[in-house]
Amino acid sequence: MEEALVERFTSYLERGERLIEEGRYGEAFEALLDALKTLGALVVYRETGMLVPAERLGGFLGKWPELEEALRKYSSLTGSEETARALREELEELKGMMSLPSSER
């Protein structure tokens, strides 16, 4: 299950980056927001062994305040170029903090 969540996260992130390059910022923001939610689900799964729906992640992210704050912040925004690019940058930082395994296996 963890591997599937990592693959889903990577897929959303790559899609968001491609859409930014194409200038489709609203769609890019949505893909990157999905990546953020998947990252939240992944860290909760690693810690608890439970799959938690995105709308309930807040109650499980106490150990990861940066991730919890990012979810709260971006879930209330809309997809402009500025927010899509800011979310992409934040995801890169969070990805490093969460110690995601290399996609090369």
N, C-alpha and C positions, 0 to 999 in steps of 0.2 A: 504494500500500500504506500509506503514511504516513497518508493521509486516512482510510482505513478503520480504522486503529488509533485515530486521534483520535476518530472517530465511535463506535467500540466503547467507548473509555474514557468518553466523555461519556454514553453510554447506560447503562453500569453505574453511573456516579456519580449520574445522575438517578434511576435505579431505587432505588439505596440510600437516597437522600434521601426518596423517596416512601414507601418501606417504613418508615423511621424515623418519619415523620409518622403512619403507620398503626399504629405500635407493634409492628411485626413485626421485632424487633431481630435475631433469628438470621438471617433471610433478608436483612435489610439488611446485616449484617456480611458475609455471603457475596458479595453484589453489590459491596460496597465493596472486599472483598479481590480480587475479579476485576478491579475498576478499577485497583487497585494493581499487580497483575501485568501488566495491559495497559499501564500507564504504564511499567513496567520494559521490556517488550518494545518499546515505542515508542522509548525513548531508546537502546536497543541498536540498533534498526533504523536510527535516524538516524545513529548513529556508525559502524556496520559494514556496513549494507545487508543484514544477515542477520536472519531471523526466528528467534528463540530460544525454545524452550518454557519455560514458567514455572519448571519444576523445575530448569532449567539456567541461569537468569538470574544467580545468585550469582557465577558465574565471569566475568561480563561487566560487572558494575556497579562496578568499582573506581573509576571516575571520579565516581560518584554515591554516596558513602558514606551519605548520608541516606536515599536510596531503598533501598539494600541493607539498612540497619539496619531500616527499616520493614518490608520483606518478611520479614526474619528474625523480627522481633518479632511481627507479626500473624499469620504463618502458623502459629504455635504456640498461638494463643489461640482461644477459642470466642466465639460471638456473643451477648453480653449487651448490654443498653442502653449500659452504660459503654464497652465496647470498640467498639461500632458508632459511637457519637458521637466517641470519641477517634480512630478511624480516619478518619472523615469530616473532622475538623479537620486531621489530618496530611495527608490527600490534598489539601486546599485549599492548604496550605503548599507541598507538593511540586509541585503543578500550577503554581504561580507560579514556582518555582525552575526548572522544566523548560521554561519559555517555550512553553507550548502555544499554537498559533495560535488566534485567535478563532474561535468556531463560526459567526460570521456571515461568509458568503462570497457 
